């Protein structure tokens, strides 16, 4: 089947601004888990029948943030997305996203099309993650909300408290639970490539990331918020390993790091391929389900907004 090609031009509130795939999931207790060996890359047409079927508000909310490899460049070539959506990244009636205009809508690739608007967005890890965890939340079948916040080409200092990107991530995170019964389950963070060209930024990365973790938890009033960060797979070779070492060395409660090193890169040697993005989504899902998912409870339908 042919893949759907879609052009997006919505403004974003965020912008005032080769080896074999890795086979393990790492956390800061040095535990490992196997991840899938392959991804079904069949091209499919994005269904449109779910347009009016998605629930009004989510019960389980995940923040997606960082830079371009979280926003997704899978399938983007010569500034255009090829429209190929793997089976594991297909839309589902129980998965919705918070748009740039702060409205819940059906989630579909590219998830960041109206957030990271200066570059063409493609497949990222968010949809494969959501599809992998959706049947394991609560009793299964409950509504899952994704809050895309990632913007390509951004350094960690641009995500400091008081900076435009941080403030918008915070605003969107708070809005995602406003007037709903939803709960933010985790922040998924993939960033660091822009901090690899300079010794100074690479050296300061661990301190800056730990400060970000503290600030997000404090400002959201979630002192134990699970955060799953990705150790980068690419960047400037001069200090890439220094940033990776900082990411893997963070040892704070409820912080898990998955290592993207070895996942396939595109010809630019910077961005993950579509297949690699799908695998990364499964790695993030394995991390969440292993370390943060509470035992199943009785399922309840997706919530309607609170009134009054």
Residue, then its C-alpha position, 0 to 999 in steps of 0.5 A: x500500500x502507498x504511504x500517505x504524504x502530508x504537509x504541515x505548516x502550523x505555527x509553533x509556540x516553541x519558536x521565538x527559537x553504522x554499526x548494528x543496532x544496540x541490543x540492550x536497555x541500560x539504566x543507572x543500576x547497570x541492568x540490561x534488557x533485550x530489545x526487538x531485533x527487527x521492525x516491520x517496515x511495511x508502508x501503510x496508508x494512515x487511517x482517517x476513520x479514527x478522526x471522530x473516535x478519540x476520547x476527549x482527554x487522556x488518563x496517562x500522559x507522557x511528555x516528549x522533549x529534547x531536540x531533533x531525534x525526539x522530534x523525529x527526522x525518520x524518513x526525511x530526505x532533502x527537507x521532505x518527509x517520505x510519508x512512510x509510517x511503520x506498523x508499530x507507529x500507526x495511529x490508534x483510537x486510544x492515543x491522542x496528542x496535545x497540539x500546538x494550540x493546546x487541543x487534544x487530537x488524534x496522534x499520528x506521525x509526524x507528532x511534532x509537525x506543529x511544534x518543531x516547525x523550522x525543519x521537516x519532521x518525520x518519524x520519531x520514537x513517540x508513536x512506537x512507544x505509545x503503541x507498545x505501552x498502551x495495553x499495559x497501562x491501568x487495565x489496558x485500553x485506557x486513553x494515552x496522551x502525548x505532549x510533543x515539546x522537542x525542538x531541533x538544534x537546541x542546546x541544554x542551556x536553551x532548556x533552562x528555567x525561564x528560557x522560552x523552550x522550558x517555559x513552553x514545555x512547562x505550560x504544555x505539561x500543565x495544560x495536559x492535566x488541566x481540567x482532566x483526570x490525567x496524570x503525567x507518567x513520565x518525561x521522555x528526553x532525547x537531547x545533547x547533540x548540540x552540546x558536543x562541539x564545545x568542551x565547555x558545554x560537554x563538561x557542563x552537561x551533567x550539572x545542567x541536566x541535573x538542574x533541569x530534572x530538579x526544575x521540572x519536578x519542582x515546577x510541576x509539583x511532581x518530585x518523583x516524576x520518572x524521567x527516561x533520557x536517551x544517551x546520544x548516538x551522534x554529534x560532534x566526535x570531539x566531545x560526543x563521548x563526554x556528553x554520553x558519559x555525563x548522561x550515563x553517569x546521572x544517578x538520581x531517583x527515578x532516572x533511567x537512561x537508554x543508550x541509543x549508540x549503535x542504532x542506525x543513522x541516516x546519511x547525515x550521520x546525525x539523525x536516526x533512521x525510521x527503523x531506528x526510531x521505532x526501535x528506540x520507541x520500544x527501548x523507551x517503552x521497555x524502560x518505562x514498563x520495567x521500572x515505572x508501570x504500576x501493577x494493573x488495576x481495574x480499567x475505566x474508560x477515557x475521561x471526559x473533561x471536568x466541569x465547573 
